[in-house]
Amino acid sequence: MSVSKDELPSADTGSPARPRSSGCLKWFLVFAGLGAVGILGCCGVGYYLFMPKIVTKPAQVDAFLQEVADVKMLPDFKGETGVKMNFVFMEMRMCRYAHTSGKGELQLMEMAMNANNAGGNAELEAQMQKQKQMEMKALTVKSTETRDLDIRGQSATFTTVFGQDVSSKTEYYQVEGTFLGKHGPAKLMLQVEAEIWDEEAVSELLESLQ
């Protein structure tokens, strides 16, 4: 485990916080667009729309989550939405959890790309970064900490950030990292208000990822 703490200059506190909305809706729009795949055949062009499977019951979201990785979920976090799509060139799973108080959110995403579609893989990684910008609060960072774990025989680094929402000044902890899921690269993003931060539970969650 490697730890580094850096006091960073404050961000422009006059900037508005990024809006928080339904992550599943945004992912649906992104991947529904990718789902319209044209296939050339001897009889012409065929178009197929690979519609996502969307679930909203906690037990169903938990089942989707276990398809990505074995996870010990944080206390008081409830599964809200799960999305699963299977294209010719890519398979995607996304799970969204929220704290029962409304003061925390966790998203876990996995994308397994066809080996012949490396370019698409890079494009989807860029989409994941856009998703982070839209879904998570913009923070004025006060300190950072990194932790290295071995998951499925590969090294994975998770970064924990402590900071303030640039708009409300509410203090948050944010955890982010990429690791090897059961089917391909997976990404975890967690953001919770400092008052409900449970370092031991978060540590157990990260260590459970297998």
C-alpha positions in Angstrom: 0.0 0.0 0.0 1.4 3.4 -1.0 0.1 6.6 0.5 0.7 10.2 -0.5 -1.1 13.2 0.8 -0.9 16.5 -1.0 -2.4 19.8 -0.1 -3.5 21.3 -3.4 -4.5 24.8 -4.3 -8.2 25.5 -4.1 -10.3 25.3 -7.3 -12.4 28.2 -8.5 -15.1 28.1 -5.9 -17.3 30.3 -8.1 -17.8 27.4 -10.5 -21.1 25.5 -10.2 -21.1 21.9 -9.1 -21.7 19.4 -11.8 -25.3 18.3 -11.9 -26.2 14.9 -10.6 -28.8 13.0 -12.5 -29.7 9.5 -13.5 -26.4 7.8 -14.6 -28.4 4.9 -16.1 -30.2 7.2 -18.4 -27.0 8.7 -19.7 -25.4 5.2 -20.1 -28.6 4.0 -21.9 -28.3 6.9 -24.4 -24.6 6.3 -25.0 -24.9 2.6 -25.6 -28.2 2.6 -27.3 -26.5 4.8 -29.9 -23.7 2.2 -30.2 -26.3 -0.5 -30.4 -27.5 0.4 -33.9 -25.0 -1.7 -35.8 -25.2 -2.0 -39.5 -24.2 -5.4 -41.0 -23.4 -5.8 -44.7 -24.7 -9.0 -46.2 -25.2 -10.6 -49.6 -28.8 -9.4 -49.6 -28.1 -5.8 -48.6 -27.8 -4.1 -45.3 -29.4 -5.3 -42.1 -29.7 -3.2 -39.0 -30.0 -4.6 -35.5 -30.8 -2.7 -32.3 -29.3 -4.4 -29.2 -31.6 -3.1 -26.5 -30.3 -3.0 -23.0 -31.7 -5.1 -20.1 -32.5 -2.6 -17.3 -33.4 -3.7 -13.8 -34.4 -1.6 -10.8 -35.1 -4.0 -8.0 -32.2 -4.2 -5.4 -31.9 -8.0 -5.7 -31.6 -7.8 -9.5 -29.0 -5.1 -9.3 -27.1 -7.2 -6.8 -27.2 -10.1 -9.3 -25.7 -7.9 -12.0 -23.0 -6.7 -9.6 -21.9 -10.2 -8.9 -21.5 -10.8 -12.6 -18.8 -8.1 -12.6 -17.0 -9.1 -9.4 -17.6 -10.6 -6.0 -18.3 -7.5 -3.9 -19.0 -6.9 -0.2 -21.3 -3.9 -0.6 -21.1 -0.9 1.8 -23.6 -0.8 4.7 -26.8 1.1 3.9 -26.1 1.2 0.1 -29.0 0.0 -1.9 -29.0 -1.1 -5.5 -31.0 1.3 -7.7 -30.4 0.5 -11.3 -28.5 -2.1 -13.3 -27.9 -2.1 -17.1 -26.6 -4.9 -19.2 -26.0 -4.8 -23.0 -24.5 -7.3 -25.4 -23.3 -6.1 -28.8 -21.4 -7.9 -31.5 -18.3 -6.0 -30.5 -18.8 -5.3 -26.8 -20.5 -6.5 -23.7 -21.3 -3.9 -20.9 -22.6 -4.0 -17.4 -23.3 -1.1 -15.1 -24.6 -1.0 -11.5 -25.6 2.0 -9.5 -26.0 2.1 -5.8 -27.1 4.9 -3.5 -26.9 5.4 0.3 -30.3 5.3 2.0 -29.7 8.9 3.3 -29.0 10.2 -0.2 -25.5 11.3 0.8 -23.5 8.8 -1.2 -23.4 7.1 -4.6 -21.4 4.1 -6.0 -21.1 3.1 -9.6 -19.4 0.0 -11.0 -19.0 -0.6 -14.7 -17.5 -3.3 -16.8 -16.9 -3.4 -20.5 -15.6 -6.5 -22.3 -14.4 -5.5 -25.8 -13.9 -7.7 -28.9 -10.2 -8.2 -29.4 -10.5 -6.7 -32.9 -12.1 -3.5 -31.6 -9.2 -1.8 -29.8 -10.3 1.6 -31.2 -13.7 1.3 -29.8 -12.3 0.4 -26.4 -10.4 3.7 -26.3 -13.6 5.5 -27.3 -15.6 3.9 -24.5 -12.9 4.7 -21.9 -13.4 8.4 -22.9 -17.1 8.0 -22.4 -16.5 6.7 -18.9 -14.5 9.8 -18.1 -17.3 12.0 -19.4 -19.7 10.0 -17.2 -17.6 10.7 -14.2 -17.6 14.4 -14.9 -21.4 14.5 -15.2 -22.2 12.3 -12.3 -19.8 13.2 -9.5 -19.5 16.5 -7.6 -16.7 18.7 -8.6 -14.4 18.9 -5.5 -11.7 21.2 -4.2 -9.1 18.6 -3.4 -7.5 18.8 0.0 -5.7 15.4 0.1 -5.2 12.2 -1.9 -4.3 8.7 -0.9 -3.5 5.7 -3.2 -3.8 2.0 -2.5 -2.5 -0.9 -4.6 -4.3 -4.2 -4.5 -3.9 -7.5 -6.4 -7.1 -8.4 -8.1 -7.3 -11.5 -10.3 -3.5 -11.6 -10.5 -3.2 -8.0 -11.7 -2.2 -4.9 -9.9 -5.0 -2.3 -9.4 -4.6 1.2 -7.9 -7.5 2.9 -6.1 -7.3 6.7 -5.4 -9.1 8.2 -2.4 -9.7 12.0 -2.5 -10.9 14.1 0.3 -12.3 17.6 -0.6 -15.1 20.0 -0.6 -17.9 20.5 -3.1 -17.0 23.7 -4.8 -20.6 24.9 -4.6 -22.0 23.8 -1.3 -18.7 23.4 0.6 -19.9 20.0 1.8 -16.9 17.7 2.5 -16.7 14.5 0.5 -14.6 11.4 0.1 -14.2 10.0 -3.4 -12.7 6.6 -4.4 -11.9 5.6 -7.9 -10.0 2.8 -9.5 -9.9 0.4 -12.5 -9.4 -3.4 -12.1 -10.0 -6.6 -13.9 -13.6 -7.8 -13.6 -14.9 -11.2 -14.4 -15.3 -10.4 -18.1 -13.0 -7.5 -18.7 -11.8 -4.1 -17.4 -14.1 -2.7 -14.7 -14.2 0.7 -13.0 -15.4 1.6 -9.6 -16.5 5.2 -8.6 -17.7 6.1 -5.1 -18.5 9.5 -3.7 -19.9 10.0 -0.2 -20.3 12.9 2.2 -17.6 12.9 4.9 -20.2 12.5 7.7 -21.1 9.0 6.5 -17.6 8.0 5.5 -16.6 4.5 6.8 -13.0 3.8 6.0 -13.1 0.3 7.4 -16.1 -0.6 5.3 -14.6 0.9 2.1 -11.4 -1.1 2.8 -13.4 -4.3 3.1 -15.2 -3.5 -0.2 -12.0 -3.0 -2.1 -10.4 -6.1 -0.6 -13.5 -8.1 -1.6 -13.2 -7.4 -5.3 -12.4 -10.7 -6.9 
